[in-house]
Amino acid sequence: MANEIRKVLHVTEYDYDLPAECSQQICILQPQEGPAMDAGLLRKGQKVIKHALKIRPNPSKVQTSTDAFGNAVHHFEMNYPHDHLEVTSDMEMAMTPALHQGPLEDVKSPAWDTLVDSLRYRAGQPITREFQFRFESKHVPILDSLRDYGTLDFWPGRPVVLASHALMQRIFREFSYKSGSTTIETTVQEVMQKRQGVCQDFAHVMLGVLRSLGLAARYVSGYMLTEPPPGQPKLLGADASHAWVSVWCGPEVGWVDYDPTNNQLPDVRYVTVAVGRDYADVPPIRGVVHGGGEHHLKVGVTVF
């Protein structure tokens, strides 16, 4: 299976009722690449062909850094009055298929409970990168109720790849996607109770179950190629940011991505932008604005 090219255009616009005196913004819109994104046994890889971040009006200052999770972070300031802000992330990616294309049952992954034991801290043991994704985070609590929910799929000795796949399928079956039904402040407990939400909610629920069981799992933000209805053209700006989950399945298998919103393992249709403990680590744009009154936000995403 050959590599596939994906192009993504992500445009964010803010219009302010009154001129903002100044603003400081942080954006995580540059896609990941390098060894961390090379194709794995069950995980697609990606390479950045080109990426351009365009900010209008021109910022007074721009700085780029790398956060603790390997994400590229851009900091910029507007130190003059402005009533409009537009940030465009234009990227072209080469997507590499996962190395294994057969049934999941053919993958030799460790039992999930054996893996949990290997992730427990021991004095003198080196701390690996996946260790940081075992713990509670801002939007992902560790709860007995989440652990209990997971035990239906995670019985003793079951391979972690298969157990995680079964959990993904169950969330897809038992939860309903409903746009606008939640906000970023909606808790995992509320989503569990109402059994509805959007992609970031389903990712947070799955993360909560996995971490409550003692596994390492991380939040993934990015995009997914969608197809228009038959006979209709693809509408520019009609796509959206997406979120899914990546599970540490041991050194032989590596990280494996699962999309509980769509009940599938992310493939070359998916572009990864960033990874973190939950949404709070990887929002596309956040910042502070002095003045400006009310603002009106418009976001358009197109994936080709």
Protein Blocks (a to p, Z undefined) as FASTA:
>chain_A
ZZdddddddddddddfbdcfbdcddddfbccedjklgccfklccdddfbdcdddddddfb
dcddddfkopacdddddfbdcfbdcddddddddddddfblcdfklpccddfklmmmmmpc
cehiacdfklmmmpccfklccdfklmmmmmmmmcghiafklmmmmmmmmmmmmpccdehk
acfklcfklmmmnopacfklmmmmmmmmmmmnopacddddddddddddehiacdehkacc
dddddddebjklopadddfknopacdfkbccfbdcfblmlmgfbdcddeehiaadddddd
ddZZ
